[in-house]
Amino acid sequence: MSEFPDVPVSAVPDDAAFLDIREQDEWDRGHAPGAVHIPMAELPQRLDELAPFLDRDEPLVVTCRSGGRVSRVLPWLAQQGYEVANLEGGMRAWHAEGRPMEAAGGAEPQVP
């Protein structure tokens, strides 16, 4: 992902809005409270939901579990006009650093 910046977990505010492209079951197990959830396969149909990110001064940070899916999505989002960056280490790193998370049904958040 050399053409796109990596943003360290420590540099992202707790309440930051960033894009989580994991599947619904992964999201339900644990996600950042401010994240926007659009599974990777649904991005083309739901791209309009990201419109508020187009005019921001900072890049749209995108995450998945560990970075594999993000590497496929960043070039496509850039083609759509978004300034994008990768959340370094993905949600595994976010969870490992003890950042705020919530899970469906009040369960203990996890990132398998």
C-alpha distances in whole Angstrom, upper triangle without the diagonal:
4,6,6,8,8,12,14,16,19,18,19,22,24,25,22,21,18,17,17,16,18,21,25,26,23,23,27,27,25,23,23,26,24,21,22,21,21,20,17,20,22,19,21,24,24,21,24,24,21,23,24,21,21,23,22,21,18,15,15,13,12,13,14,15,13,9,10,11,9,6,9,11,8,9,13,13,12,15,17,17,16,14,11,9,8,11,10,12,13,17,18,17,19,22,22,22,25,24,26,26,28,29,31,35,34,33,32,28,26,22,23
4,5,7,8,12,15,18,20,19,20,23,26,27,23,23,20,19,20,20,22,25,28,29,26,27,30,30,28,26,25,28,26,24,24,24,24,23,20,23,25,22,24,27,26,24,27,27,23,25,26,22,22,24,22,21,18,15,16,15,15,16,17,19,16,13,13,15,12,10,13,14,11,11,15,15,14,16,19,18,17,14,12,10,10,13,12,14,16,19,20,19,21,24,24,24,27,25,28,28,31,32,34,38,37,36,34,31,29,25,26
4,7,10,13,16,19,21,19,20,23,26,26,23,22,19,19,20,20,22,25,28,30,27,27,31,31,29,26,25,28,26,23,23,24,23,23,20,23,24,21,22,25,25,22,24,25,21,23,23,20,19,21,20,18,16,13,15,14,14,16,18,20,18,14,15,16,13,10,12,13,9,9,13,13,11,13,16,15,14,11,10,9,10,14,14,17,17,21,22,21,22,26,26,26,28,27,29,29,31,33,35,38,38,37,36,32,30,27,28
4,7,10,13,16,18,16,16,20,22,23,19,18,15,15,17,17,19,23,26,27,24,24,28,28,26,23,22,24,22,20,20,21,20,20,18,21,22,19,20,23,22,19,22,22,18,20,20,17,16,18,17,16,13,10,11,10,11,13,15,18,16,12,14,14,10,9,12,11,8,8,12,11,9,13,15,14,11,9,7,6,7,11,11,14,14,18,20,18,19,23,23,23,25,23,25,25,28,29,31,35,35,34,32,29,27,24,26
4,6,10,13,14,12,13,17,19,20,17,17,14,15,17,17,20,23,26,28,24,24,27,27,24,22,20,23,21,19,20,21,21,21,19,23,24,21,22,25,24,21,23,23,19,21,20,17,17,18,16,15,11,9,11,9,11,12,15,17,15,13,15,15,12,11,14,14,10,12,15,14,12,16,17,16,13,10,8,5,6,9,9,12,13,17,18,16,17,21,21,20,23,21,23,24,26,28,31,34,33,33,31,27,26,23,25
4,6,9,12,10,11,15,17,19,16,16,13,14,15,16,18,22,24,25,22,21,25,24,22,19,18,21,19,17,18,20,20,20,19,22,23,21,23,26,24,22,24,23,20,22,21,18,19,20,18,16,13,11,11,9,10,10,13,15,12,10,13,14,11,11,14,14,11,14,17,15,15,18,19,18,15,12,9,6,5,6,5,9,10,13,15,13,13,17,17,16,19,17,20,21,24,25,28,32,31,30,28,24,23,20,22
4,6,8,7,8,11,14,15,12,13,11,13,14,16,18,22,24,25,21,20,24,23,20,17,15,18,16,15,17,18,20,20,20,23,24,21,24,26,24,22,24,22,19,21,20,16,18,19,16,15,11,10,10,8,9,10,13,15,13,12,15,16,13,14,17,16,13,16,19,17,16,20,21,19,16,13,10,7,6,5,5,9,10,12,14,11,11,15,16,14,17,15,17,18,21,23,26,30,28,28,26,22,21,19,21
4,5,5,7,11,13,15,13,15,13,15,15,18,19,22,24,25,21,20,23,22,19,17,15,18,17,16,18,20,21,22,21,25,26,24,27,29,27,25,27,25,22,24,23,19,21,22,19,18,14,13,14,10,12,11,14,14,13,12,16,17,15,16,19,18,16,19,22,20,20,24,24,23,19,17,14,10,9,6,5,8,9,11,12,9,9,13,13,11,14,12,15,17,20,23,26,29,27,26,24,21,20,18,20
4,5,6,9,10,12,11,13,12,14,14,16,17,21,22,22,19,18,20,19,16,13,11,14,14,13,16,18,20,21,21,25,25,23,26,28,26,24,26,24,21,24,22,19,22,23,19,19,15,14,14,10,12,10,13,13,12,13,17,17,15,17,20,19,18,21,23,21,21,25,25,24,20,18,15,12,10,6,6,8,8,9,10,7,6,10,10,8,10,8,11,13,17,19,22,25,23,23,20,17,16,15,18
4,6,8,9,12,12,15,14,17,17,20,21,24,25,25,22,21,23,22,18,16,13,16,15,16,19,21,23,24,24,28,28,26,30,31,29,27,29,26,23,26,24,21,23,24,20,19,16,16,16,13,15,14,17,17,16,16,20,21,19,20,24,22,21,24,26,24,24,28,28,26,23,20,17,14,13,10,10,11,12,12,13,10,8,11,11,8,10,9,12,14,18,21,25,27,25,24,22,19,19,18,21
4,7,9,12,10,13,12,15,17,20,21,25,26,27,23,22,24,23,20,17,14,16,15,15,18,20,22,24,24,28,28,25,28,30,27,25,27,24,21,23,21,18,20,20,17,15,12,13,13,11,14,14,17,18,17,17,21,21,18,20,23,21,19,22,24,22,22,25,25,24,20,17,15,12,12,10,10,13,13,14,16,12,11,14,15,12,14,11,14,16,20,23,26,29,27,27,24,21,21,20,23
4,6,8,6,9,9,12,14,17,18,22,23,24,21,19,21,21,17,14,11,13,11,11,14,17,19,21,21,25,25,23,26,27,24,23,24,21,18,20,18,15,18,19,15,14,11,11,11,9,11,12,15,16,16,16,20,20,17,19,22,20,18,21,23,20,20,24,23,22,18,16,14,12,11,9,10,13,12,12,14,12,10,13,14,12,13,10,11,13,17,20,23,25,24,24,22,19,19,18,21
4,5,5,9,10,14,15,19,20,23,23,25,22,19,21,21,17,14,11,11,10,11,14,17,20,22,23,27,26,24,27,28,25,24,24,21,19,21,18,16,19,19,15,15,13,14,13,12,14,14,17,19,19,19,23,23,20,22,25,22,21,24,25,22,23,26,25,24,20,18,17,15,15,12,14,16,15,14,17,14,11,14,16,13,13,9,10,13,16,19,22,24,22,23,21,19,20,19,23
4,6,9,11,14,14,18,19,22,21,22,20,17,19,18,15,12,8,8,8,10,14,16,19,21,23,26,26,24,27,28,25,24,25,21,20,22,19,17,21,21,18,18,16,16,15,13,15,15,17,18,19,20,23,23,20,23,26,23,22,26,27,24,25,28,27,26,22,21,19,17,16,13,15,16,15,13,15,14,10,12,14,12,11,7,7,9,12,16,19,21,19,20,18,15,17,17,21
4,7,9,13,14,18,19,21,21,22,20,17,18,19,15,12,8,7,5,8,11,14,18,20,22,25,24,22,26,26,22,22,22,18,17,19,16,15,19,19,16,17,15,15,14,13,15,15,17,19,20,21,24,23,21,24,25,23,22,25,26,22,24,27,25,24,21,20,18,17,17,14,17,18,16,15,18,16,13,15,17,15,14,10,9,10,12,16,18,20,19,20,19,17,18,19,22
4,6,10,12,15,17,20,20,22,19,16,19,19,16,12,9,8,6,7,10,13,16,18,20,23,22,20,23,24,20,19,19,16,14,16,13,12,15,16,13,14,11,12,10,9,11,12,15,17,19,18,22,20,18,21,22,20,18,22,22,19,20,23,22,21,17,16,14,13,14,12,15,16,14,14,17,16,12,15,17,16,15,11,11,12,14,17,19,22,21,22,21,18,19,19,22
4,7,9,13,15,18,18,20,18,15,17,18,15,12,9,8,5,5,6,10,13,15,17,20,18,16,19,20,16,15,16,12,11,13,10,9,13,14,11,13,11,11,8,8,10,11,14,17,18,18,20,19,16,19,20,17,16,20,20,16,18,21,19,18,15,14,13,13,13,12,15,17,14,14,17,17,14,16,19,18,17,14,13,13,14,17,18,21,21,22,21,18,19,19,22
4,7,10,12,15,16,18,16,13,16,17,14,11,9,10,7,5,6,9,11,13,14,17,16,14,17,18,15,14,15,12,10,13,11,9,12,14,12,14,11,9,6,5,6,8,11,14,15,14,17,15,12,15,17,14,13,17,16,13,15,18,17,16,13,12,10,10,10,9,13,14,11,11,15,15,12,15,18,17,17,14,13,13,15,17,19,22,21,22,21,18,18,17,20
4,6,9,12,13,16,14,11,15,16,14,11,10,11,9,6,5,6,7,9,10,13,12,10,14,15,12,11,13,11,9,12,12,10,13,15,14,16,13,11,7,6,5,6,9,12,14,13,14,12,10,13,14,11,11,14,14,11,14,16,15,15,12,12,10,10,10,9,13,14,11,11,15,15,13,16,19,19,19,16,15,14,15,16,18,21,21,22,21,18,18,16,19
4,6,9,10,12,10,8,12,13,11,8,9,11,10,6,6,5,6,7,9,12,12,11,14,16,13,13,15,13,12,15,15,14,17,19,18,20,17,14,11,9,6,5,6,9,11,11,13,10,9,13,13,11,12,16,15,13,16,19,17,18,15,16,13,12,11,10,13,13,9,9,12,13,12,14,17,17,17,15,14,13,13,14,15,19,19,19,19,15,15,13,15
4,7,9,11,10,9,12,14,13,11,12,14,14,10,8,6,5,4,5,8,9,8,12,13,12,12,15,13,12,16,17,15,17,21,20,22,19,16,12,11,7,6,5,9,11,10,11,8,8,11,11,9,11,14,13,12,15,17,16,18,15,16,13,13,12,12,14,14,10,10,14,15,14,16,19,20,20,18,18,16,16,16,17,20,21,21,21,17,16,14,15
4,7,8,6,6,10,11,10,10,12,15,15,11,11,8,7,5,7,9,10,11,15,16,14,15,18,16,16,20,20,19,21,24,23,25,22,19,16,14,10,8,5,7,10,10,11,8,9,13,13,11,14,17,16,16,19,21,20,22,19,20,17,16,14,13,15,14,10,9,12,14,14,14,17,19,19,18,17,15,15,14,14,18,19,18,18,15,13,11,12
4,6,5,6,9,10,11,11,14,16,17,13,12,9,8,5,8,9,10,12,15,15,14,16,19,17,17,21,22,21,24,27,26,28,25,22,19,17,14,12,9,10,13,14,13,11,13,16,15,14,17,20,18,18,21,23,22,24,22,23,20,20,17,17,19,17,14,12,14,18,17,17,20,22,22,20,19,16,16,14,13,17,19,18,18,15,14,12,12
4,5,5,6,9,10,10,14,15,16,13,12,8,9,7,10,11,11,13,17,16,15,17,19,17,18,22,22,22,24,27,27,29,27,24,20,19,16,14,12,12,16,17,17,14,16,19,18,17,20,23,21,20,24,25,24,26,23,25,22,22,20,19,21,20,16,14,16,19,18,17,21,22,22,20,19,15,14,11,10,14,16,15,16,14,13,12,13
4,5,5,6,9,11,14,16,18,15,15,11,12,10,13,14,14,17,20,20,18,21,23,20,21,25,26,25,28,31,30,32,29,26,23,21,18,15,12,12,16,17,17,16,17,21,20,19,22,25,24,23,27,28,27,29,27,28,25,24,21,20,22,19,16,14,15,18,18,16,19,22,21,20,19,15,13,10,9,12,14,13,14,12,11,10,11
4,5,5,7,8,12,14,16,13,14,11,12,10,12,14,15,16,20,20,19,20,23,20,20,24,24,23,26,29,28,29,26,24,21,18,15,12,9,8,12,14,15,13,15,18,18,17,20,23,22,22,25,27,26,27,25,25,22,21,18,16,18,16,12,10,11,15,14,13,16,18,17,17,16,12,12,9,10,14,15,13,13,10,9,7,8
4,5,5,6,9,11,12,10,10,8,10,9,12,14,14,15,19,19,17,18,20,17,18,21,21,21,24,26,25,27,24,22,18,16,14,11,9,10,13,15,16,14,15,19,19,17,19,23,22,21,24,26,24,26,23,24,21,20,18,16,18,16,13,10,12,15,13,13,16,18,17,15,14,10,9,8,8,12,13,12,13,10,9,9,11
4,6,7,11,12,14,12,13,10,12,12,15,17,17,18,22,21,19,21,23,20,21,24,24,23,27,29,28,30,27,25,22,20,17,15,13,13,17,18,19,18,19,22,23,21,23,26,25,24,27,29,28,29,26,27,24,23,21,19,21,19,16,13,14,17,15,14,17,19,18,16,14,11,8,5,5,8,10,9,11,8,9,10,12
4,7,11,12,15,14,15,13,15,14,17,19,19,21,24,24,22,24,26,23,23,27,26,25,29,31,29,31,28,26,23,20,18,15,13,12,15,18,19,18,19,22,23,22,24,27,27,26,29,31,30,31,28,28,25,24,21,19,20,18,15,11,12,15,14,11,15,17,15,15,13,10,8,5,6,9,10,8,8,6,6,7,8
4,7,9,12,11,13,12,14,14,17,19,19,20,24,24,22,23,25,21,21,25,24,23,26,28,26,28,25,23,20,18,16,13,12,10,14,16,18,17,18,21,22,21,22,26,26,24,27,29,28,29,26,26,23,21,19,16,17,15,12,9,10,13,10,9,12,14,12,11,10,6,5,4,7,11,10,9,8,4,5,6,9
4,6,9,7,10,9,12,13,15,18,18,18,22,22,19,20,22,18,18,21,20,19,23,25,23,24,21,20,17,14,13,10,10,10,13,15,17,16,16,19,21,19,20,23,23,21,24,27,25,26,22,22,19,18,16,13,15,14,11,8,10,12,9,9,12,13,12,10,8,5,6,6,9,13,12,11,11,7,8,8,12
4,6,5,9,10,13,15,17,20,19,19,23,23,20,20,21,18,17,20,19,17,21,22,20,21,19,18,15,12,12,10,11,12,14,16,19,18,16,20,21,19,20,23,23,21,23,26,25,25,21,21,18,17,15,12,14,14,11,8,11,12,8,9,13,12,11,8,6,5,6,9,12,15,13,14,13,10,11,11,15
4,6,9,10,14,16,19,22,20,20,23,23,20,20,21,17,17,20,18,17,21,22,20,22,19,19,16,14,14,14,15,16,18,19,22,21,19,23,24,22,22,26,25,22,25,28,26,26,22,22,20,19,18,15,18,18,15,12,15,15,12,12,16,15,13,10,7,6,6,9,11,14,12,14,14,11,13,14,18
4,7,9,13,16,18,21,19,18,22,22,18,18,18,14,14,16,14,13,17,18,16,18,16,16,13,12,12,13,15,16,19,19,22,20,18,22,23,20,20,23,23,20,22,25,23,22,19,19,17,17,16,14,17,18,15,13,16,16,13,14,18,17,15,12,9,9,10,12,14,17,16,17,17,15,16,16,20
4,6,10,12,14,17,16,15,18,19,15,15,16,13,12,15,13,12,16,18,16,18,15,14,11,10,9,9,11,13,16,16,18,16,15,18,19,16,17,20,20,17,19,22,20,20,17,17,15,14,14,12,15,16,12,11,15,15,12,14,17,17,16,12,11,10,11,12,14,17,17,18,17,14,15,15,18
4,7,10,12,15,13,12,15,15,11,12,12,9,9,12,11,11,14,16,15,18,16,14,11,10,9,10,12,14,17,17,18,16,14,18,18,15,15,19,18,15,18,20,18,18,15,16,14,15,14,14,17,18,14,13,17,18,15,17,20,20,19,16,15,13,13,14,15,18,18,19,20,17,18,17,19
4,6,9,12,10,10,13,13,10,12,13,10,10,14,14,14,17,19,18,21,19,17,13,12,10,10,10,13,16,16,17,14,13,17,17,14,15,19,17,15,18,20,18,19,17,18,16,16,15,14,18,18,14,13,16,18,16,17,20,21,20,17,16,14,13,13,13,17,18,18,19,16,16,15,17
4,6,8,6,6,10,10,7,9,11,9,9,13,14,14,16,19,19,22,20,17,13,13,10,11,11,14,16,15,16,12,12,16,15,12,14,16,14,13,16,18,16,17,15,17,15,16,15,16,19,19,15,15,18,20,18,19,23,23,23,21,19,17,17,16,16,19,21,21,22,19,19,17,19
4,6,5,7,10,11,9,11,14,12,13,16,18,17,19,22,22,24,22,19,15,15,11,11,9,12,14,14,13,10,11,14,13,11,14,16,14,14,17,18,17,19,17,19,16,17,16,16,18,18,14,14,17,19,18,19,22,23,23,21,21,18,17,16,16,20,21,21,22,18,18,16,17
4,5,5,8,10,10,11,14,13,13,16,18,17,18,22,22,24,21,18,15,14,11,10,9,12,14,12,11,7,9,11,9,7,11,13,11,11,15,15,15,17,16,17,15,15,14,15,18,17,14,15,17,19,19,20,23,24,25,23,23,20,20,19,20,23,25,24,24,21,20,17,18
4,6,7,9,10,11,15,14,15,18,20,19,20,24,24,27,25,21,18,18,14,14,12,15,17,15,14,10,12,14,11,10,13,15,12,13,16,17,16,19,18,20,18,19,18,19,21,21,18,18,21,23,23,24,26,28,28,26,26,23,23,22,21,25,27,26,27,23,22,20,20
4,6,6,6,8,11,11,12,15,18,17,18,22,23,25,24,21,17,17,14,15,14,17,19,18,17,13,14,16,14,11,14,16,13,13,17,17,15,18,17,19,18,19,19,20,23,22,19,19,22,24,23,24,27,29,29,26,25,23,22,21,20,24,26,26,27,24,23,21,22
4,6,5,5,9,9,9,12,15,14,15,19,19,22,20,17,14,15,12,13,13,17,18,16,16,12,12,14,12,9,11,13,10,9,13,13,11,14,13,16,14,16,16,18,21,21,18,19,22,23,22,24,27,28,28,26,25,23,23,22,22,25,27,27,28,24,24,22,23
4,6,5,9,10,11,13,16,16,16,19,21,23,22,19,16,17,15,17,17,20,22,19,18,15,14,16,13,10,13,13,9,9,13,12,10,13,13,17,16,18,19,21,24,24,21,22,25,27,26,28,31,31,32,29,29,27,26,26,25,29,30,31,31,28,28,25,26
4,6,8,9,11,13,16,16,17,20,22,25,24,21,18,19,17,19,19,22,24,22,21,17,17,19,17,14,16,17,13,13,16,15,13,16,16,19,19,21,21,23,26,27,23,24,27,29,27,29,32,33,33,30,29,27,26,25,24,28,30,30,31,28,28,26,27
4,5,6,8,10,13,13,14,18,19,22,21,19,15,17,15,17,17,20,23,21,21,17,16,19,17,14,15,17,14,12,16,15,12,15,14,17,17,19,20,21,24,25,22,22,25,26,25,26,30,30,30,27,26,24,23,23,22,25,27,28,29,26,26,24,26
4,5,6,7,11,11,11,15,16,19,18,16,13,15,13,16,17,21,22,20,20,16,15,17,16,12,13,14,11,9,12,12,9,11,11,14,14,17,18,19,23,24,21,21,25,26,24,27,30,30,30,27,26,24,24,24,24,28,29,30,30,27,27,25,27
4,5,5,9,10,10,13,15,19,18,17,14,16,16,18,20,23,25,23,24,20,19,21,19,16,16,17,14,12,14,14,11,12,12,15,16,19,20,22,25,27,24,24,27,28,26,28,32,31,31,28,27,26,25,25,25,28,29,31,32,29,29,28,30
4,6,7,9,11,13,14,18,17,16,13,15,14,16,18,21,23,22,23,19,18,20,19,16,16,18,16,13,16,16,13,14,13,15,15,18,19,20,23,25,21,21,25,26,23,25,29,29,28,25,23,22,22,22,22,25,26,27,28,25,26,25,27
4,6,6,7,10,11,14,14,12,9,12,11,14,16,20,22,20,21,18,16,18,17,14,13,15,13,10,12,14,11,11,9,12,12,14,16,17,21,22,19,20,23,24,22,24,27,27,27,23,22,21,22,23,23,26,27,28,28,25,26,24,27
4,5,5,8,10,13,14,13,11,14,15,18,20,24,25,23,24,21,19,21,20,16,16,17,15,12,13,14,11,10,9,12,13,16,18,20,23,25,23,23,27,27,25,27,30,30,30,26,25,25,25,26,26,29,30,31,32,29,29,28,30
4,6,7,8,11,12,12,10,13,15,18,20,24,25,23,25,22,20,22,22,18,17,19,18,14,15,17,14,12,11,12,13,16,18,19,23,25,22,23,26,26,24,26,29,28,28,24,23,23,23,25,25,28,29,30,31,27,29,27,30
4,6,6,9,9,8,6,10,12,15,18,22,22,20,22,20,17,19,19,16,14,16,15,11,12,14,12,10,8,9,10,12,15,16,19,22,19,20,24,23,21,24,27,26,26,22,22,22,23,24,25,29,29,30,30,26,27,26,28
4,6,9,10,9,8,12,14,17,20,24,25,22,24,21,18,20,20,16,14,15,14,11,11,12,10,7,6,8,10,13,16,18,21,24,22,23,27,26,24,27,30,29,29,26,25,25,27,28,29,32,32,33,33,30,30,29,31
4,7,9,10,10,14,16,20,23,27,27,25,27,24,21,23,23,19,17,18,18,14,14,15,13,10,9,10,12,15,18,20,23,26,24,25,29,28,26,29,31,30,30,27,26,27,28,30,31,34,34,35,35,32,32,31,34
4,6,7,8,12,14,18,21,25,25,23,25,23,20,22,22,19,17,18,18,15,14,17,15,12,10,9,11,13,16,17,20,23,22,23,26,25,23,26,28,26,27,23,23,24,26,28,29,32,32,33,33,29,30,29,32
4,7,9,12,15,19,23,26,25,23,26,24,21,22,23,20,17,19,20,16,15,18,17,13,11,9,11,13,16,17,20,23,22,23,26,25,23,26,28,26,27,24,24,25,27,30,32,35,34,35,34,31,31,30,33
4,7,9,12,16,19,22,22,20,22,21,18,19,21,18,15,17,18,15,14,17,16,13,10,8,9,9,12,13,16,19,18,20,23,21,19,23,25,23,24,21,21,23,25,27,29,32,32,32,31,28,28,26,29
4,6,9,13,16,19,19,17,19,18,14,15,17,14,11,13,14,11,10,14,13,11,8,5,5,6,9,11,14,17,16,18,21,19,18,22,23,22,23,20,21,22,24,26,28,31,31,31,30,26,26,24,27
4,6,10,13,17,17,15,17,15,12,14,15,12,10,13,13,9,10,13,12,11,7,6,5,6,8,10,13,16,14,15,19,18,16,20,22,21,22,19,19,19,21,23,25,28,28,28,27,24,24,22,24
4,7,11,13,14,12,14,13,10,12,14,11,9,13,14,11,12,15,15,14,10,9,6,5,6,6,10,12,10,12,15,14,13,16,18,17,19,16,16,17,19,21,23,26,26,26,24,21,20,18,21
4,7,11,11,9,11,10,7,10,11,8,8,12,12,10,12,15,14,14,11,11,7,6,5,6,9,11,8,10,13,13,12,15,17,17,19,16,17,16,18,19,21,25,24,24,23,19,19,16,18
4,7,8,7,9,8,6,10,11,10,10,14,14,13,15,18,18,18,15,14,11,9,6,5,8,8,5,7,10,10,10,12,14,15,16,14,15,14,16,17,19,22,22,21,20,16,15,12,15
4,6,6,7,6,6,10,11,10,11,15,15,15,17,19,19,20,18,17,14,12,9,8,10,9,5,6,9,10,11,12,14,16,17,15,16,14,16,16,17,21,21,20,19,15,13,10,12
4,6,8,8,9,12,13,13,15,18,19,18,20,23,23,24,21,21,17,15,11,10,10,8,5,5,6,9,9,10,12,14,15,14,16,14,15,15,17,20,20,18,17,13,11,7,8
4,6,8,8,10,13,13,14,17,18,18,20,23,23,24,21,20,16,14,10,9,8,5,4,6,6,8,10,11,12,14,16,15,17,16,18,18,21,24,24,22,20,16,13,10,10
4,6,5,6,9,10,10,13,15,15,16,19,20,21,18,17,14,11,8,8,7,6,6,9,9,10,12,14,15,16,18,18,19,18,20,21,23,26,26,24,23,19,17,13,14
4,5,5,7,9,11,13,14,15,17,19,20,21,19,19,15,13,10,11,11,10,9,12,12,14,15,17,18,20,22,21,23,21,23,22,24,28,28,26,25,21,19,15,15
4,5,5,6,9,11,12,12,15,16,17,19,17,17,14,13,10,12,13,12,10,12,13,15,16,18,19,21,23,21,22,21,22,21,22,26,27,25,25,21,19,15,15
4,5,5,6,9,10,10,12,14,15,16,14,14,10,9,7,9,10,11,9,11,13,14,15,17,19,20,22,20,21,20,21,21,23,27,27,26,25,21,19,16,17
4,6,6,8,10,11,12,14,15,17,15,14,11,10,8,11,11,12,11,14,16,16,17,20,21,22,24,23,24,23,25,25,27,31,31,30,28,25,22,19,19
4,6,7,7,9,11,12,14,16,14,15,12,12,11,14,15,15,14,16,18,19,20,22,24,25,27,25,26,25,26,26,27,31,31,30,30,26,24,20,21
4,6,5,6,9,10,11,13,11,12,10,10,10,13,15,15,13,16,18,19,19,22,24,24,26,24,25,23,24,24,25,29,30,29,29,25,23,20,21
4,5,5,6,9,10,11,9,9,6,7,8,11,13,15,13,16,19,19,19,22,23,24,26,23,24,24,25,26,27,31,31,31,30,26,25,22,23
4,6,5,6,9,10,10,10,9,10,11,15,16,18,17,20,22,22,23,26,27,27,29,27,28,27,29,29,31,34,35,34,34,30,28,25,26
4,5,5,7,9,9,11,10,12,13,16,19,20,18,21,23,24,24,27,28,29,30,28,29,27,29,29,29,33,34,34,33,30,28,25,26
4,5,5,7,6,8,7,10,12,15,17,19,17,19,22,23,22,25,27,27,29,26,26,25,26,27,28,32,32,32,32,28,27,25,26
4,5,5,5,6,7,10,12,15,18,20,19,21,24,24,24,27,28,28,30,27,28,28,29,30,31,35,35,35,34,31,30,27,29
4,5,7,9,10,13,16,19,21,23,22,24,27,27,27,30,32,32,33,31,31,31,32,32,33,37,37,37,37,33,32,30,31
4,6,9,10,14,16,19,22,24,22,24,27,27,27,30,32,32,33,30,30,29,30,31,31,35,36,36,36,32,32,29,31
4,7,9,13,16,19,22,24,23,25,28,27,27,30,32,31,32,29,30,29,31,31,32,36,36,37,37,33,33,30,32
4,6,10,13,15,18,21,19,21,24,24,23,26,28,27,29,26,26,26,27,28,29,33,33,34,33,30,29,27,29
4,7,11,13,16,19,18,20,23,22,21,25,27,26,27,24,25,25,27,29,30,34,34,34,33,29,29,27,29
4,7,10,13,15,14,17,20,19,18,21,23,22,24,21,22,22,24,26,28,31,31,31,30,26,26,23,25
4,7,9,12,11,14,17,15,15,19,20,19,21,19,20,21,23,24,27,30,30,29,28,24,23,21,23
4,6,8,8,11,13,12,12,16,17,17,19,17,18,19,21,22,25,28,28,27,25,22,20,17,19
4,6,5,8,10,9,9,12,13,13,15,13,15,15,18,20,22,26,25,24,22,18,17,15,17
4,6,9,10,7,9,12,12,12,15,14,16,17,20,21,24,28,26,25,23,19,18,15,17
4,7,6,5,7,10,10,10,13,13,16,16,19,20,23,26,25,23,21,17,15,12,13
4,5,6,7,9,10,11,13,12,14,13,16,17,19,23,22,21,19,15,13,10,12
4,5,5,6,8,10,11,10,11,10,12,13,16,19,18,17,15,11,9,7,10
4,6,5,6,9,10,10,13,11,14,14,18,20,19,17,15,11,9,6,8
4,5,5,6,9,9,12,12,15,17,20,23,21,19,17,13,11,9,12
4,6,5,7,6,8,9,12,14,17,20,19,17,15,11,11,9,12
4,5,5,6,8,7,10,12,16,18,16,14,11,8,7,7,10
4,5,8,11,11,14,15,19,21,19,17,14,11,10,9,11
4,6,9,11,14,17,20,23,20,19,15,13,12,12,15
4,7,8,12,14,18,20,17,16,13,11,11,12,15
4,6,10,13,17,19,16,16,13,11,12,12,16
4,7,11,14,16,13,14,11,9,11,13,16
4,7,11,13,10,10,9,6,9,10,14
4,7,9,7,8,7,6,9,11,14
4,6,6,5,6,5,8,10,13
4,6,6,9,8,11,13,15
4,5,9,10,13,16,17
4,7,8,12,15,17
4,6,9,12,14
4,6,10,12
4,7,10
4,6
4
